[in-house]
Amino acid sequence: MMTKPIHIDTVVLGQEPPDSADARFGMRLLQSLWSSRTRMVSGMTLAQGLASIPAGNDQDLVLWVESPWISPDRDCLARLYKALDPGVDVAWACDSENPAPMPAPGYATMRGMERFVAGHSVRSVPVAADHAAKFGLASRAGWQRYLAGAAQAVRVAGAWVHDASGYFGCERREVLPLLPAGMRKMLDVGGGEGGFLSAVKAAHPDVFTQLVELAPGAAAIARARSGIDQVWVGSFFDWQTPDRYDGISFLDVLEHLVDPEQALLHAKSLLSPTGAIVMSLPNVGHWSVVADLLEGRWDWAPAGIHCYTHVRFFTRQTIEDMLLRVGLKAEVWETVQLPCPPDWVAQWNTPGLKLRRDSLDVHAYLIRAVPFAG
């Protein structure tokens, strides 16, 4: 991520790391920002974290990180540190959920995030004394003034973090139109904290909802969530049931499986006669991935196209081939677009190169598939 010229005394992590390999990788990325001598406390509010720190110098630096799903740009911490001049108590980073004063981001990879940040000048913008964000740096004394509502705080354009904290819990409402009509039973495989099934139940109150989830912590949250009728914890390959489902979803799941075709075959065996399988798959042919490779980069991330636990990679062609091998045909193809810059694609008018502009623009594919007749 970056060298460690700045000594941080303590890091306060607002949430405990989830029980997933992606989150653990995210934590390793975060911990590369500071030395092994730095104390870290987790699962606390800022006030609790400060209270738990042994007495020390009021000028000792304390870093506040809201979530283990935070991924900083390599220059973020250095720019926050530089912003802590004598008239500033707290320096906050901009983030992907609340980017101002920077614009909304349009990247899809870690290197893409670097390119996005490099295109914007560094400047500090004063914010209210009680302004809160996801990643901030201050001395102990500065944080105490912040908690008292008396801090001189800035938000630093050019100090950027990406927030993937919705990874396990997002509702994925854009997928709802792909669900088959007349559903009575819906199964979501690898649906994390149950956000999608909760949205399904809100849209279709009479549908029975079943979640199969590998991570126990995420499954426990799903159990407590309204709209989810049953939760089973474990591998989908081990799950057997006499029930048949009208809709089965794999939303950004198949790319995490060593054998996604076996998962689709198992799902086929659980479909009702009129059932359908709905999938969301990231497109490794997106222009941002191509650009990274041209720069010799493929940077793993806690989430996204380069998610650390992806073991299979897809383009539209490989998805079509996979569906054919398992006896499924796509009824609906939709795309999530993150368009390629026109000036970037214009340079690839190379004789013999069959450029697929439609693939370069696509961040992910959304598909509804049904078994071939017979």
NORHUKA-V830094 format. One record per residue. N is the residue number from 1. RES is the residue in three letters. D_LAST is the distance of its C-alpha to the last C-alpha in Angstrom with 2 decimals. Layout:
# NORHUKA-V830094
n = [N:N]
res = [RES:RES]
d_last = [D_LAST:D_LAST]
This chain:
# NORHUKA-V830094
n = [1:2:3:4:5:6:7:8:9:10:11:12:13:14:15:16:17:18:19:20:21:22:23:24:25:26:27:28:29:30:31:32:33:34:35:36:37:38:39:40:41:42:43:44:45:46:47:48:49:50:51:52:53:54:55:56:57:58:59:60:61:62:63:64:65:66:67:68:69:70:71:72:73:74:75:76:77:78:79:80:81:82:83:84:85:86:87:88:89:90:91:92:93:94:95:96:97:98:99:100:101:102:103:104:105:106:107:108:109:110:111:112:113:114:115:116:117:118:119:120:121:122:123:124:125:126:127:128:129:130:131:132:133:134:135:136:137:138:139:140:141:142:143:144:145:146:147:148:149:150:151:152:153:154:155:156:157:158:159:160:161:162:163:164:165:166:167:168:169:170:171:172:173:174:175:176:177:178:179:180:181:182:183:184:185:186:187:188:189:190:191:192:193:194:195:196:197:198:199:200:201:202:203:204:205:206:207:208:209:210:211:212:213:214:215:216:217:218:219:220:221:222:223:224:225:226:227:228:229:230:231:232:233:234:235:236:237:238:239:240:241:242:243:244:245:246:247:248:249:250:251:252:253:254:255:256:257:258:259:260:261:262:263:264:265:266:267:268:269:270:271:272:273:274:275:276:277:278:279:280:281:282:283:284:285:286:287:288:289:290:291:292:293:294:295:296:297:298:299:300:301:302:303:304:305:306:307:308:309:310:311:312:313:314:315:316:317:318:319:320:321:322:323:324:325:326:327:328:329:330:331:332:333:334:335:336:337:338:339:340:341:342:343:344:345:346:347:348:349:350:351:352:353:354:355:356:357:358:359:360:361:362:363:364:365:366:367:368:369:370:371:372:373:374]
res = [MET:MET:THR:LYS:PRO:ILE:HIS:ILE:ASP:THR:VAL:VAL:LEU:GLY:GLN:GLU:PRO:PRO:ASP:SER:ALA:ASP:ALA:ARG:PHE:GLY:MET:ARG:LEU:LEU:GLN:SER:LEU:TRP:SER:SER:ARG:THR:ARG:MET:VAL:SER:GLY:MET:THR:LEU:ALA:GLN:GLY:LEU:ALA:SER:ILE:PRO:ALA:GLY:ASN:ASP:GLN:ASP:LEU:VAL:LEU:TRP:VAL:GLU:SER:PRO:TRP:ILE:SER:PRO:ASP:ARG:ASP:CYS:LEU:ALA:ARG:LEU:TYR:LYS:ALA:LEU:ASP:PRO:GLY:VAL:ASP:VAL:ALA:TRP:ALA:CYS:ASP:SER:GLU:ASN:PRO:ALA:PRO:MET:PRO:ALA:PRO:GLY:TYR:ALA:THR:MET:ARG:GLY:MET:GLU:ARG:PHE:VAL:ALA:GLY:HIS:SER:VAL:ARG:SER:VAL:PRO:VAL:ALA:ALA:ASP:HIS:ALA:ALA:LYS:PHE:GLY:LEU:ALA:SER:ARG:ALA:GLY:TRP:GLN:ARG:TYR:LEU:ALA:GLY:ALA:ALA:GLN:ALA:VAL:ARG:VAL:ALA:GLY:ALA:TRP:VAL:HIS:ASP:ALA:SER:GLY:TYR:PHE:GLY:CYS:GLU:ARG:ARG:GLU:VAL:LEU:PRO:LEU:LEU:PRO:ALA:GLY:MET:ARG:LYS:MET:LEU:ASP:VAL:GLY:GLY:GLY:GLU:GLY:GLY:PHE:LEU:SER:ALA:VAL:LYS:ALA:ALA:HIS:PRO:ASP:VAL:PHE:THR:GLN:LEU:VAL:GLU:LEU:ALA:PRO:GLY:ALA:ALA:ALA:ILE:ALA:ARG:ALA:ARG:SER:GLY:ILE:ASP:GLN:VAL:TRP:VAL:GLY:SER:PHE:PHE:ASP:TRP:GLN:THR:PRO:ASP:ARG:TYR:ASP:GLY:ILE:SER:PHE:LEU:ASP:VAL:LEU:GLU:HIS:LEU:VAL:ASP:PRO:GLU:GLN:ALA:LEU:LEU:HIS:ALA:LYS:SER:LEU:LEU:SER:PRO:THR:GLY:ALA:ILE:VAL:MET:SER:LEU:PRO:ASN:VAL:GLY:HIS:TRP:SER:VAL:VAL:ALA:ASP:LEU:LEU:GLU:GLY:ARG:TRP:ASP:TRP:ALA:PRO:ALA:GLY:ILE:HIS:CYS:TYR:THR:HIS:VAL:ARG:PHE:PHE:THR:ARG:GLN:THR:ILE:GLU:ASP:MET:LEU:LEU:ARG:VAL:GLY:LEU:LYS:ALA:GLU:VAL:TRP:GLU:THR:VAL:GLN:LEU:PRO:CYS:PRO:PRO:ASP:TRP:VAL:ALA:GLN:TRP:ASN:THR:PRO:GLY:LEU:LYS:LEU:ARG:ARG:ASP:SER:LEU:ASP:VAL:HIS:ALA:TYR:LEU:ILE:ARG:ALA:VAL:PRO:PHE:ALA:GLY]
d_last = [52.97:56.74:60.04:61.90:65.27:65.33:66.15:64.36:65.90:63.06:59.50:58.35:54.57:53.69:50.48:49.59:46.97:43.45:41.86:39.66:40.03:39.90:42.85:44.75:44.41:45.66:48.61:49.45:49.46:51.79:54.05:54.57:56.62:59.37:61.30:60.83:64.10:62.63:62.11:58.86:58.28:54.93:53.61:56.74:57.98:60.43:63.35:62.23:61.71:65.17:66.72:65.18:66.60:69.85:72.94:73.49:74.68:73.84:72.91:70.19:66.90:64.03:60.52:58.32:54.53:52.48:49.25:47.98:45.34:48.15:48.19:51.52:52.23:54.41:57.54:57.02:59.33:62.11:62.10:62.32:65.19:67.00:66.70:68.63:72.03:75.01:74.07:70.43:69.44:65.63:63.33:59.75:56.85:54.55:50.88:47.45:47.32:50.85:51.84:55.07:57.40:54.83:52.06:48.43:46.71:43.99:43.27:40.18:41.71:44.92:46.49:45.43:47.36:50.37:50.17:50.01:53.05:55.00:54.85:56.94:60.58:61.79:63.82:64.63:64.28:66.23:64.25:65.37:66.89:64.10:61.28:58.42:55.72:53.37:55.54:59.31:62.37:65.84:68.74:69.22:71.90:69.65:66.91:69.55:70.72:67.12:66.71:70.01:68.78:71.48:69.70:69.97:66.31:64.52:60.98:60.73:58.79:57.57:57.12:53.38:50.81:47.07:45.86:42.36:43.20:40.32:37.81:36.82:37.49:36.41:34.50:32.28:32.49:31.17:27.67:27.82:26.73:23.37:22.46:19.93:21.78:22.38:22.16:23.60:23.15:23.45:23.52:25.44:25.48:28.81:30.26:33.87:36.29:33.76:34.80:31.35:30.45:33.91:33.24:29.93:31.90:34.62:32.27:30.19:32.64:30.44:27.63:27.76:28.08:27.52:28.80:28.25:31.12:32.66:36.19:38.25:40.64:38.05:36.29:39.71:40.23:36.82:37.73:40.83:39.11:38.47:34.95:33.26:32.51:31.65:32.18:31.18:33.04:31.64:28.91:25.38:24.34:26.59:25.45:23.62:23.19:21.72:21.29:18.20:18.84:18.09:19.46:19.96:22.41:23.71:26.78:28.58:27.38:24.95:27.83:29.82:27.43:27.83:24.11:22.28:18.94:19.30:20.11:16.96:14.86:17.11:16.74:12.93:13.66:16.15:14.29:14.34:11.46:13.07:14.44:15.19:17.01:20.31:22.20:25.69:26.56:30.01:30.39:32.51:33.06:35.21:38.65:40.48:38.85:39.68:43.23:43.63:42.66:45.15:47.75:46.70:45.37:42.35:43.74:41.76:41.91:41.24:38.47:36.83:35.26:37.53:37.08:38.58:35.56:32.99:31.69:28.83:29.35:27.11:27.33:24.81:23.85:23.36:21.26:18.95:18.83:18.18:15.24:13.65:14.44:12.86:9.52:11.06:12.30:15.72:16.38:20.05:22.47:26.00:28.95:32.02:34.80:37.93:39.14:40.76:44.49:45.08:48.05:46.07:43.23:45.73:47.00:43.77:44.14:44.10:43.43:40.18:38.87:35.67:36.42:33.57:35.67:32.68:31.86:35.54:35.66:32.66:33.50:30.03:26.53:24.88:21.11:18.52:14.98:11.63:8.30:6.17:3.80:0.00]
